[in-house]
Amino acid sequence: MADRLEEEIAAHYHRPELLDAIIEGLKRSGADPDAPTLEDLAPVDEFHTAGRETTLMALDDSGIEAGMRVLDAGCGIGGTARHLAQERGCRVTGIDLTSGYVEVARELTRRTGLEDDCQFHVGSVIDMPFADDSFEAAVSFHVAMNIHDRTQFYAELYRVLQRDARLRVFDVMKGPTAGMRYPVPWSETGADSFLRSSEETCQLLRQGGFDIVSETSLRRFAMDFFRGVFAKAATQDGPPPIGLHLLTGTNAPEKFKNYAEALNDHQIDPVVIIAERQ
């Protein structure tokens, strides 16, 4: 089941000619596609709620220092990894199911001049090809929504992290209101969506050998963020040259509308959890 499910999830995220679309978007936005800055790429390369803004929030009290070996579990096209490498001086290893994402991550990293500090692998976060105690910190942003076997996921994170290493999880979690709207960015129908509440997630992390350091809901911030996004979109003729619509397909407006409405009704809650490996 796991192999078939992971194949379906990888297929959900696959976008043909994604790199070409990003390069064209960079050109149209006035950026240099051969040497883009992280700011140039920010609208597309951090595929989680509110993008770069929440990356900074999630890493604000991080304790991630220069030279640390950091794992990005579910790295997408590499935005968070590149941020950690450039802004924190880390050596980052990313892993993602979607081979097309990993190819784009490698090429964008080369173009930003960060290839010596970031490595990317195609693979499953519930069966990672890394040795025990390989990393001094880990991040996983908007990944667990697609993971059925959370126990195995957190066990793998425990295995590859060193003792006292901190894990930063930023996921969409189940809110107190019943129901869920689909499609959303991580799932078309809900068949590959496995939302857990913040309480359940913390319990699973504890059972997996982690202590919970902090837990922060970004729901109110996300609601304000989406109100701003929709208000700006209403004044524009079509999507911007570069943005998450390049990753989410032709039904992107419906996906983000459903996401925002689920936020408003508290069916979902984007939560940052910092946990420490015992």
Steps between C-alpha positions, in 0.01 A plus 500: 500500500777742596673476162176552307395789721837669467486460122159671500627782721805555279271508196277758670793740537663432163486792257638450148755762395492664843852639472417663167192662653703637792773633270239671281335645811833638619555666164153654498549632854826672401734264688814344359408134440865398491576649841174549690504615860306322772264798500439454128407136559306547823151516339537147362765307687360480854191285453329549833247736656611863446839391364804702601318685779419179687843355426645787701243447776562127522876550518495808723594322823680220328844456651617405152858620469762534229664174403218280629391200296127549446242268346208639298251212498265557207707778345289576193697715256746602770398845620532437872829313449647790304384745767672295772818479294521868409358666811617253769816358342377141530578191299156379396385165367155488345291197411172488306282240332449702183794456267405806295514714814846370584625572148370857524647537851844402375490736203366800692762438767770497234370826359499663843858385562411284801574156356792444736273539802185317386450142384169356385385137480197326356353277766243433768508674838373179661802305372790744467838398354697668778703354783395518864586825679580680173347841573520767767160649415204433271210685344186362337260757357157396366588136450316288757157574350585238235652244740277217616758329720591784734652261753757384244565859384584621850699183568715573194552860610603375844742252343685746276518780757765527767413508868359840609455606136195712432231426245281777360169381362267740315191319379136552423323326786139403562300768673207452740231543233392185318536459126749612238480657154682357197689558281775671699870542414602165652208289378245497219237277661613429857602142417864584575433749781565384856443796729569466872426753770776684678428296812528172309821616333661592831396165647653313206822700527523422871440133433777520239754625755467879471433761765270783393674835541230728357179497297375805309188540288537732201132482407417866565809612313413270209143630484628857474758393245243342270265796530786716373582257219140485378456876523813554291395234249166673449683808370721308256442348160612141549758340728844654562795389285636279775309346787363183656252460215795358304506212751128449558366470145210644305255474790726702733232768568254235620764334718598821675137609538416170669808531720406851611138401572615199700725734699213738567272217615782352713491169318879534476773670700856569377718426802873522571631244748857499627602165645827376643638150458553328835 
